[in-house]
Amino acid sequence: MGFETVHPEFISFEDQLQEMTDKSLQVVLEDVDSHTISVALKQLTKNARRKIMENLPEDRREPIIDNNTFMVSFREIDVQAAVERIKSRF
């Protein structure tokens, strides 16, 4: 018995981001509020943060950059919840 498919819950959020086309990610991010994106970015690597920011319209980037500049820390449970809200749109 082989493992032909991998269950989505076993694929990391960052792996999913890297596999998405820019257009697909743009569609996902349309439905996610800026605060959720700001919180989720705290957990991500530089490459994943860059991919998300590059796929946001310019008018949405500034508030997220501002939020991340002034919001120093989040509870881990809040970061995980933000990531899960984004993943639920995939």
C-alpha positions in Angstrom: 0.0 0.0 0.0 1.6 3.3 -1.1 1.1 6.9 -0.1 0.0 8.5 -3.3 -1.7 11.5 -1.7 -0.8 13.6 1.3 -3.6 14.8 3.5 -3.8 18.6 3.4 -3.3 18.9 7.2 0.1 17.4 6.8 1.3 20.0 4.4 2.7 23.1 6.0 1.1 26.4 5.4 4.3 27.7 3.9 4.5 24.7 1.5 1.0 25.4 0.4 1.9 29.1 -0.2 4.9 28.2 -2.3 2.8 25.8 -4.4 0.1 28.3 -5.1 0.1 30.4 -8.3 0.2 34.2 -7.7 -3.4 34.5 -9.1 -4.7 31.8 -6.8 -3.1 33.5 -3.8 -4.5 36.9 -4.8 -8.0 35.3 -4.9 -7.5 33.8 -1.4 -6.2 37.1 0.0 -9.1 39.1 -1.3 -11.3 37.5 1.4 -8.9 37.8 4.3 -8.9 40.9 6.4 -5.7 42.9 6.9 -5.5 42.2 10.6 -5.6 38.5 10.1 -2.8 38.7 7.5 -0.7 40.9 9.8 -1.0 38.4 12.6 -0.3 35.4 10.3 2.8 37.1 8.9 4.5 37.0 12.3 4.9 33.2 12.0 6.1 33.0 8.5 9.6 33.0 6.9 10.9 35.9 5.0 10.1 34.2 1.7 6.5 33.4 2.6 6.0 37.0 3.9 7.4 38.3 0.7 5.1 36.1 -1.4 2.0 37.3 0.5 2.9 40.9 0.4 3.8 40.8 -3.4 0.3 39.4 -4.0 -1.6 42.0 -2.2 -2.8 45.2 -3.9 -0.6 48.1 -3.0 -3.4 49.9 -1.1 -3.6 46.8 1.3 0.1 46.6 1.9 0.6 49.8 3.8 -1.8 49.0 6.6 -0.3 45.6 7.0 3.3 47.0 7.1 2.1 49.6 9.7 0.4 46.9 11.8 3.5 44.7 11.8 5.7 47.7 12.7 3.7 48.5 15.8 2.4 45.1 16.9 5.3 43.6 18.6 3.9 40.4 20.0 1.0 38.1 19.6 -0.1 35.1 21.6 0.8 31.9 19.7 -2.8 30.8 19.7 -3.8 34.0 17.9 -1.1 33.5 15.3 -2.3 29.9 14.7 -5.9 31.1 14.5 -4.9 33.7 11.8 -3.0 31.1 9.8 -6.0 28.7 10.0 -8.4 31.4 8.8 -6.2 32.0 5.7 -5.7 28.2 5.1 -9.5 27.7 5.2 -9.7 29.8 2.1 -7.4 27.5 0.1 
